[in-house]
Amino acid sequence: MLNMADGLARLGALAADPVVRTLADAFAAQGFELAVVGGPVRDALIGRPTHDLDFTTDASPDQILAIVKPIATAHWDIGRAFGTIGARVQGEQVEITTYRADSYDGVTRKPTVEFGDTIDGDLARRDFTVNAMALQVPAVKLIDPTGGVEDLIAGILRTPADPKVSFGDDPLRMLRAARFSAQLGFAIDDATLDAISELRETLKIVSPERVQGELIRLMQTDDPSRGIRVLVDSGLIEEFLPEVSALRLEVDEHHHHKDVYEHSLTVLQQAIELEHSRHPGAEPDVALRIAALLHDIGKPRTRKLEPGGAVTFHHHDVVGSRMARKRLQSLRFDGETTDAVAKLIELHLRFFGYAEGTWTDSAVRRYVRDAGDLLERLHILTRADVTTRNRRKATRLASAYDDIESRIAALREQEELDSIRPELDGNRIQEILGIAPGREVGEAYRFLLDLRLDEGVLGPDAAEQRLRDWWASRG
């Protein structure tokens, strides 16, 4: 729970920050108001790290620019039309925006930019009350016209205005509600949640790139499952990622299978825990987390109810990989992320054959070769995919994966396992066989690659003899 005494002390520390003090003194000297606004104020009050300082002022963009020029090492006015001037002050990037009183047309997310006269009016147009607080400096005065402090104490997300008006103005705020719920661990108040359900189709006016950006920010939180539940329960996820809600398969009374939706959320959370334990301090791995969330999205399309009560999902890994690629492309994800997610989903079942019986060295090499630079992510995803409550089974699977990682490490010491390739390159193949570049060189290369995977390092002389024997056997 928020301790106001501690929170106010942290606000004092924020006001004393060298960047804040420098700007506050400069604006006060020219007779203008200045306040830190939004996320940094919220985070200071609840004891979270503050960063990305945003300021608001009654100065016009031209006046802001004139004030910051002497104290900034760099400045830019790319946001001037929206009242925003950026600057680098004392090594930190900041943005300062003139009070705004925007209006929206309800057709696009682009506001009609109108500069306001008061800070209260500026705060009232923001997304949530907990983000609609300001710290006026240098006076160190908390300004909270919409009850943000009370909502911080209660752990509630609520819009400053009627939520239907707020989300109607900017539908992206509905996605931000899910993200802040996950990021802060807050509940969304009933009226706000009802408005999300009612207005979910208005998300169509938001560009795929903006939706993608909010999805990434959600997946970067420590508890994205909380936000995913908001999106699914409100129906908002149907507008951009319906494959997730489709995981809530109907359970036939005569056929039994694991709750795929709950399983997927558990896998996501376990993957995050493994990320933290295996790579402490590393940046959140968004591609891995998306793969964990979507790894079973092929199951609804491949589900088959068998006689006797069994349920099968044959080839759901391959089907799910294709579905994920198509969906991420529609959300304008970059190629590297899309490829990584699709490949991880395609490979996520590969290990379970190992658990049933020890693989040959050849099979381990192929596993490493197929995973490529995704191997560590595949380790995490595969381990996270074990959600059974059967402790004996869970222990057996964990032991089997410990074993495969140990064998990979041992083979890596013996061979160049991370860059498996034939011992003879294309030029040498042509020299040995006396052939020109073409299809036959490719066939020979694949023969040697299979040889390398199956038998390990033979040495160039033995590889050459095997190549000659293979070539002669072709007739």
C-alpha positions as CSV (number, residue, x, y, z in Angstrom):
1,M,0.0,0.0,0.0
2,L,1.2,3.5,-0.8
3,N,2.7,5.3,2.2
4,M,2.1,9.0,1.5
5,A,4.9,10.2,3.8
6,D,7.4,8.0,1.9
7,G,5.8,9.0,-1.4
8,L,6.0,12.7,-0.7
9,A,9.7,12.2,0.3
10,R,10.4,10.5,-3.0
11,L,8.6,13.4,-4.8
12,G,11.0,15.7,-3.0
13,A,13.9,13.7,-4.3
14,L,12.5,13.8,-7.8
15,A,12.3,17.6,-7.6
16,A,15.9,17.7,-6.4
17,D,17.1,15.7,-9.4
18,P,19.8,17.8,-11.2
19,V,17.9,17.7,-14.5
20,V,14.6,18.7,-12.9
21,R,16.3,21.5,-10.9
22,T,18.1,22.9,-13.9
23,L,14.9,23.1,-16.0
24,A,12.8,24.3,-13.1
25,D,15.1,27.2,-12.4
26,A,15.4,28.1,-16.1
27,F,11.6,28.3,-16.5
28,A,11.0,30.1,-13.2
29,A,13.6,32.7,-14.2
30,Q,11.5,33.5,-17.2
31,G,8.2,33.6,-15.3
32,F,6.7,30.3,-16.6
33,E,5.2,27.3,-14.8
34,L,6.8,23.9,-15.1
35,A,5.8,20.5,-13.8
36,V,7.0,16.9,-14.1
37,V,4.0,15.0,-15.3
38,G,2.6,11.5,-15.8
39,G,4.6,8.3,-15.3
40,P,7.6,9.7,-13.3
41,V,5.2,11.2,-10.7
42,R,3.2,8.0,-10.4
43,D,6.4,5.9,-10.1
44,A,8.0,8.2,-7.5
45,L,4.9,8.0,-5.3
46,I,4.9,4.2,-5.3
47,G,8.6,3.7,-5.1
48,R,9.3,2.5,-8.7
49,P,12.4,3.8,-10.6
50,T,11.7,7.0,-12.5
51,H,12.9,7.6,-16.0
52,D,11.9,9.2,-19.3
53,L,11.1,12.6,-17.7
54,D,8.2,14.5,-19.3
55,F,7.3,18.1,-18.4
56,T,4.4,20.4,-19.1
57,T,4.4,24.2,-19.0
58,D,2.3,27.2,-19.8
59,A,5.1,28.4,-22.1
60,S,4.6,28.2,-25.9
61,P,6.8,25.9,-28.0
62,D,8.8,28.9,-29.2
63,Q,9.3,30.1,-25.6
64,I,10.3,26.5,-24.5
65,L,12.9,26.4,-27.2
66,A,14.3,29.8,-26.2
67,I,14.6,28.6,-22.6
68,V,16.2,25.2,-23.1
69,K,18.7,26.3,-25.8
70,P,21.2,27.8,-23.3
71,I,21.1,24.8,-20.9
72,A,20.8,21.9,-23.4
73,T,23.6,20.1,-25.3
74,A,21.1,19.2,-28.0
75,H,17.5,20.1,-28.8
76,W,14.9,19.2,-31.4
77,D,11.5,20.5,-32.3
78,I,10.1,17.6,-34.4
79,G,7.0,17.6,-32.1
80,R,6.5,21.4,-32.3
81,A,3.1,21.0,-34.0
82,F,1.9,19.1,-30.9
83,G,3.6,21.6,-28.6
84,T,6.5,19.4,-27.7
85,I,10.2,20.3,-27.6
86,G,12.8,17.7,-26.9
87,A,16.2,18.4,-25.4
88,R,19.2,16.7,-23.8
89,V,19.9,18.3,-20.4
90,Q,22.7,17.1,-18.1
91,G,23.0,14.0,-20.3
92,E,19.3,13.0,-20.1
93,Q,16.7,13.3,-22.8
94,V,13.6,15.1,-21.8
95,E,10.4,16.4,-23.5
96,I,8.6,19.6,-22.5
97,T,5.0,20.2,-23.8
98,T,2.8,23.2,-23.7
99,Y,-0.5,22.7,-21.8
100,R,-2.9,21.0,-24.1
101,A,-6.7,20.9,-24.5
102,D,-7.1,18.6,-27.5
103,S,-10.2,17.4,-29.1
104,Y,-10.8,14.3,-31.3
105,D,-13.0,13.6,-34.3
106,G,-13.8,10.0,-33.4
107,V,-12.7,8.8,-36.8
108,T,-8.9,8.8,-36.3
109,R,-6.5,8.9,-33.3
110,K,-5.1,12.2,-34.5
111,P,-6.3,15.0,-32.2
112,T,-7.0,18.6,-33.2
113,V,-4.2,20.2,-31.3
114,E,-5.3,23.0,-29.0
115,F,-3.1,24.6,-26.4
116,G,-4.6,25.0,-23.0
117,D,-4.4,27.6,-20.3
118,T,-4.2,25.5,-17.1
119,I,-2.4,22.5,-15.9
120,D,-5.7,21.1,-14.5
121,G,-7.2,21.1,-18.0
122,D,-4.1,19.4,-19.4
123,L,-4.2,16.6,-16.8
124,A,-7.9,16.0,-17.3
125,R,-7.3,14.9,-20.9
126,R,-4.9,12.1,-20.0
127,D,-5.5,8.4,-20.1
128,F,-5.8,7.3,-16.4
129,T,-6.0,9.1,-13.1
130,V,-2.8,7.6,-11.9
131,N,-1.0,9.1,-14.9
132,A,-2.8,12.5,-14.5
133,M,-0.7,13.9,-11.7
134,A,2.0,16.5,-11.8
135,L,4.8,17.7,-9.6
136,Q,5.1,21.4,-9.9
137,V,8.7,22.6,-9.6
138,P,10.6,24.3,-8.1
139,A,7.7,24.7,-5.6
140,V,7.5,20.9,-5.1
141,K,3.7,20.9,-5.2
142,L,1.7,17.8,-6.1
143,I,-1.2,18.6,-8.5
144,D,-3.9,15.9,-8.6
145,P,-7.2,17.1,-9.9
146,T,-8.7,13.7,-10.8
147,G,-8.0,11.6,-7.7
148,G,-4.9,9.8,-8.9
149,V,-3.4,9.4,-5.4
150,E,-6.6,7.7,-4.1
151,D,-6.5,5.3,-7.1
152,L,-2.8,4.6,-6.5
153,I,-3.7,3.7,-2.9
154,A,-6.6,1.5,-4.0
155,G,-4.6,-0.1,-6.9
156,I,-7.3,0.9,-9.4
157,L,-7.1,2.1,-13.0
158,R,-9.7,4.6,-13.9
159,T,-10.0,7.2,-16.7
160,P,-10.2,10.9,-15.6
161,A,-13.2,11.5,-17.8
162,D,-16.1,9.2,-18.7
163,P,-14.3,6.1,-20.0
164,K,-16.5,5.9,-23.1
165,V,-15.4,9.5,-24.0
166,S,-11.8,8.7,-23.1
167,F,-11.6,5.5,-25.2
168,G,-13.7,7.1,-27.9
169,D,-11.1,9.8,-28.2
170,D,-8.2,7.4,-28.4
171,P,-9.0,3.6,-28.6
172,L,-5.3,2.8,-28.0
173,R,-6.0,3.7,-24.3
174,M,-7.9,0.4,-24.0
175,L,-4.7,-1.5,-24.8
176,R,-2.8,0.8,-22.4
177,A,-5.2,-0.2,-19.7
178,A,-4.2,-3.9,-20.1
179,R,-0.6,-2.9,-20.1
180,F,-0.7,-0.7,-17.0
181,S,-2.8,-3.4,-15.2
182,A,0.1,-5.8,-15.8
183,Q,2.9,-3.3,-15.2
184,L,1.5,-1.9,-11.9
185,G,-0.5,-4.9,-10.7
186,F,-3.7,-2.8,-10.6
187,A,-7.3,-3.8,-11.2
188,I,-9.4,-2.0,-13.8
189,D,-12.5,-0.4,-12.3
190,D,-15.8,-1.8,-13.6
191,A,-17.0,1.2,-15.6
192,T,-13.7,1.3,-17.4
193,L,-13.7,-2.4,-18.1
194,D,-17.3,-2.2,-19.4
195,A,-16.3,0.6,-21.7
196,I,-13.5,-1.5,-23.2
197,S,-15.9,-4.3,-23.9
198,E,-18.4,-2.0,-25.5
199,L,-15.9,0.0,-27.6
200,R,-13.5,-2.8,-28.5
201,E,-14.3,-2.6,-32.2
202,T,-13.1,1.0,-32.4
203,L,-9.6,-0.4,-32.1
204,K,-9.8,-0.8,-35.9
205,I,-8.9,2.9,-36.3
206,V,-5.5,2.3,-34.6
207,S,-2.7,1.4,-36.9
208,P,-1.2,-2.1,-36.6
209,E,2.2,-0.5,-35.7
210,R,0.6,1.2,-32.6
211,V,-1.1,-2.0,-31.6
212,Q,2.2,-3.9,-32.0
213,G,4.0,-1.3,-29.8
214,E,1.5,-1.8,-26.9
215,L,1.7,-5.5,-27.2
216,I,5.5,-5.4,-27.0
217,R,5.3,-3.1,-23.9
218,L,2.8,-5.6,-22.3
219,M,5.1,-8.5,-23.0
220,Q,8.0,-6.6,-21.4
221,T,6.3,-6.5,-18.0
222,D,7.0,-9.1,-15.4
223,D,3.4,-10.3,-15.3
224,P,2.0,-10.0,-18.9
225,S,-0.6,-12.7,-18.1
226,R,-2.5,-10.3,-16.0
227,G,-2.9,-8.0,-19.0
228,I,-3.6,-10.9,-21.4
229,R,-6.6,-11.8,-19.1
230,V,-7.9,-8.3,-19.3
231,L,-7.7,-8.4,-23.1
232,V,-9.4,-11.8,-23.3
233,D,-12.1,-11.2,-20.7
234,S,-13.0,-7.8,-22.3
235,G,-13.0,-9.3,-25.8
236,L,-10.5,-6.6,-27.0
237,I,-8.0,-9.3,-28.0
238,E,-10.4,-10.5,-30.7
239,E,-9.6,-7.3,-32.7
240,F,-5.9,-8.1,-33.1
241,L,-4.9,-11.5,-31.7
242,P,-8.0,-13.7,-31.7
243,E,-5.8,-16.9,-31.7
244,V,-5.3,-16.4,-27.9
245,S,-8.9,-16.4,-26.9
246,A,-9.5,-19.3,-29.3
247,L,-7.3,-21.4,-26.9
248,R,-10.3,-21.5,-24.5
249,L,-11.5,-24.8,-26.1
250,E,-14.8,-26.2,-25.1
251,V,-14.4,-29.3,-22.9
252,D,-16.5,-32.2,-24.1
253,E,-17.8,-34.3,-21.1
254,H,-16.6,-37.4,-22.9
255,H,-13.2,-36.1,-23.9
256,H,-10.6,-34.7,-21.6
257,H,-7.7,-32.4,-22.3
258,K,-5.6,-29.8,-20.5
259,D,-7.1,-26.3,-20.4
260,V,-5.0,-24.9,-23.3
261,Y,-5.6,-21.2,-22.5
262,E,-4.5,-21.6,-18.8
263,H,-1.6,-23.8,-19.8
264,S,-0.4,-21.2,-22.3
265,L,-0.5,-18.4,-19.6
266,T,1.4,-20.7,-17.2
267,V,4.0,-21.4,-19.9
268,L,4.4,-17.7,-20.5
269,Q,5.0,-17.0,-16.8
270,Q,7.4,-20.0,-16.4
271,A,9.4,-18.8,-19.4
272,I,9.8,-15.4,-17.8
273,E,10.9,-17.0,-14.5
274,L,13.5,-19.0,-16.5
275,E,14.6,-15.9,-18.3
276,H,15.3,-14.2,-15.0
277,S,17.1,-17.2,-13.4
278,R,19.2,-18.1,-16.5
279,H,20.0,-14.5,-17.6
280,P,19.7,-12.2,-14.5
281,G,19.5,-8.5,-15.5
282,A,18.9,-9.2,-19.2
283,E,16.4,-7.2,-21.2
284,P,12.9,-8.9,-21.5
285,D,13.0,-11.4,-24.5
286,V,9.8,-10.3,-26.3
287,A,10.1,-12.9,-29.1
288,L,10.5,-15.8,-26.6
289,R,7.5,-14.5,-24.6
290,I,5.3,-14.2,-27.6
291,A,6.3,-17.7,-28.7
292,A,5.4,-19.0,-25.2
293,L,2.0,-17.3,-25.4
294,L,1.3,-18.6,-28.9
295,H,3.1,-22.0,-28.9
296,D,-0.2,-23.9,-28.8
297,I,-2.4,-21.7,-31.1
298,G,-2.5,-24.5,-33.7
299,K,-4.4,-26.8,-31.3
300,P,-7.9,-25.5,-32.0
301,R,-7.5,-26.1,-35.7
302,T,-6.0,-29.6,-35.3
303,R,-8.1,-30.9,-32.4
304,K,-9.6,-34.3,-33.0
305,L,-11.8,-36.2,-30.6
306,E,-10.9,-39.9,-30.7
307,P,-13.0,-42.9,-29.7
308,G,-12.5,-43.7,-26.0
309,G,-12.2,-40.2,-24.9
310,A,-8.7,-39.2,-26.2
311,V,-8.1,-35.8,-27.8
312,T,-5.3,-35.3,-30.3
313,F,-3.7,-32.3,-31.8
314,H,-1.5,-33.8,-34.5
315,H,0.9,-31.3,-36.2
316,H,-0.3,-28.4,-34.1
317,D,3.3,-27.2,-33.9
318,V,3.6,-26.8,-37.7
319,V,0.1,-25.3,-38.1
320,G,0.7,-23.0,-35.1
321,S,4.0,-21.8,-36.6
322,R,2.2,-20.7,-39.8
323,M,-0.6,-19.0,-37.9
324,A,1.8,-17.1,-35.7
325,R,3.8,-15.9,-38.8
326,K,0.7,-14.7,-40.5
327,R,-0.6,-12.9,-37.4
328,L,2.8,-11.2,-36.6
329,Q,3.1,-10.0,-40.2
330,S,-0.3,-8.5,-40.0
331,L,0.8,-6.6,-36.9
332,R,3.9,-5.4,-38.8
333,F,6.4,-7.1,-36.6
334,D,10.0,-7.1,-37.9
335,G,11.2,-10.1,-39.8
336,E,13.7,-11.2,-37.2
337,T,11.0,-11.4,-34.4
338,T,8.5,-13.0,-36.7
339,D,11.0,-15.7,-37.9
340,A,12.1,-16.4,-34.3
341,V,8.6,-16.8,-33.0
342,A,7.5,-19.0,-35.9
343,K,10.6,-21.2,-35.6
344,L,10.3,-21.6,-31.8
345,I,6.7,-22.7,-32.2
346,E,7.6,-25.1,-34.9
347,L,10.4,-26.7,-32.8
348,H,8.7,-26.6,-29.4
349,L,7.7,-30.3,-29.4
350,R,10.9,-31.7,-30.8
351,F,12.4,-32.4,-27.3
352,F,9.6,-34.6,-26.1
353,G,10.8,-37.4,-28.3
354,Y,14.1,-37.3,-26.4
355,A,12.3,-37.8,-23.1
356,E,10.9,-41.1,-24.4
357,G,14.2,-42.5,-25.3
358,T,17.9,-41.4,-25.5
359,W,18.8,-39.7,-28.7
360,T,21.9,-40.6,-30.7
361,D,24.6,-38.0,-31.1
362,S,23.3,-37.5,-34.6
363,A,19.9,-36.5,-33.3
364,V,21.4,-34.1,-30.8
365,R,23.5,-32.5,-33.5
366,R,20.3,-32.1,-35.7
367,Y,18.5,-30.5,-32.8
368,V,21.2,-28.0,-32.4
369,R,21.5,-27.4,-36.1
370,D,17.7,-26.9,-36.5
371,A,17.5,-24.5,-33.5
372,G,20.5,-22.5,-34.7
373,D,20.9,-19.2,-32.7
374,L,17.5,-19.9,-31.1
375,L,18.8,-22.8,-29.1
376,E,18.9,-21.0,-25.7
377,R,15.4,-19.7,-26.3
378,L,14.2,-23.2,-27.2
379,H,15.8,-24.6,-24.0
380,I,13.7,-22.1,-22.0
381,L,10.5,-22.6,-24.0
382,T,10.7,-26.4,-23.8
383,R,11.3,-26.3,-20.1
384,A,8.5,-23.8,-19.5
385,D,6.1,-26.0,-21.5
386,V,6.1,-28.6,-18.7
387,T,3.0,-27.7,-16.6
388,T,2.0,-31.1,-15.4
389,R,0.9,-31.5,-11.8
390,N,2.3,-35.0,-11.8
391,R,5.5,-34.4,-9.8
392,R,7.2,-37.7,-11.0
393,K,6.5,-36.8,-14.7
394,A,7.7,-33.2,-14.2
395,T,10.9,-34.5,-12.5
396,R,11.5,-37.0,-15.3
397,L,11.1,-34.3,-18.0
398,A,13.4,-31.9,-16.2
399,S,16.0,-34.6,-15.8
400,A,15.8,-35.5,-19.5
401,Y,16.3,-31.8,-20.5
402,D,19.2,-31.5,-18.0
403,D,20.7,-34.5,-19.9
404,I,20.3,-33.1,-23.3
405,E,21.8,-29.8,-22.3
406,S,24.8,-31.6,-20.8
407,R,25.2,-33.7,-24.0
408,I,25.1,-30.5,-26.1
409,A,27.7,-28.9,-23.9
410,A,29.9,-32.1,-24.2
411,L,29.5,-32.2,-28.0
412,R,30.2,-28.5,-28.2
413,E,33.6,-29.1,-26.6
414,Q,34.4,-31.9,-29.0
415,E,33.1,-30.3,-32.2
416,E,32.2,-26.9,-33.7
417,L,28.6,-27.6,-32.8
418,D,27.3,-24.1,-33.2
419,S,28.3,-23.9,-36.9
420,I,27.8,-27.4,-38.2
421,R,28.7,-27.6,-41.8
422,P,30.3,-30.2,-44.1
423,E,34.1,-30.7,-43.8
424,L,34.4,-29.9,-47.6
425,D,33.1,-26.7,-49.1
426,G,31.5,-26.2,-52.5
427,N,34.8,-25.3,-54.2
428,R,36.5,-28.5,-52.9
429,I,33.6,-30.6,-53.9
430,Q,33.9,-29.3,-57.5
431,E,37.6,-30.0,-57.5
432,I,37.3,-33.6,-56.2
433,L,34.4,-34.6,-58.5
434,G,35.5,-32.5,-61.5
435,I,32.1,-30.9,-61.9
436,A,30.9,-27.3,-62.5
437,P,28.7,-25.3,-60.2
438,G,25.1,-26.5,-60.3
439,R,22.5,-28.9,-58.8
440,E,24.9,-31.8,-58.3
441,V,27.2,-29.6,-56.1
442,G,24.2,-28.9,-53.9
443,E,23.3,-32.6,-53.7
444,A,26.9,-33.5,-52.7
445,Y,26.9,-30.7,-50.1
446,R,23.8,-32.1,-48.5
447,F,25.2,-35.6,-48.5
448,L,28.3,-34.3,-46.6
449,L,26.1,-32.3,-44.2
450,D,24.1,-35.4,-43.4
451,L,27.4,-37.3,-42.9
452,R,28.6,-34.6,-40.5
453,L,25.4,-34.7,-38.5
454,D,25.2,-38.5,-38.4
455,E,28.9,-39.3,-37.6
456,G,30.5,-36.1,-36.4
457,V,34.0,-35.0,-37.5
458,L,35.6,-37.5,-39.9
459,G,38.6,-35.5,-41.1
460,P,39.0,-34.1,-44.7
461,D,40.6,-37.2,-46.1
462,A,37.9,-39.6,-44.8
463,A,35.2,-37.1,-45.9
464,E,36.8,-37.0,-49.4
465,Q,36.8,-40.8,-49.7
466,R,33.2,-41.0,-48.6
467,L,32.3,-38.3,-51.1
468,R,34.0,-40.2,-53.9
469,D,32.2,-43.5,-52.9
470,W,28.9,-41.7,-52.8
471,W,29.5,-40.2,-56.3
472,A,30.5,-43.6,-57.7
473,S,27.4,-45.2,-56.3
474,R,25.2,-42.9,-58.3
475,G,26.2,-44.7,-61.4
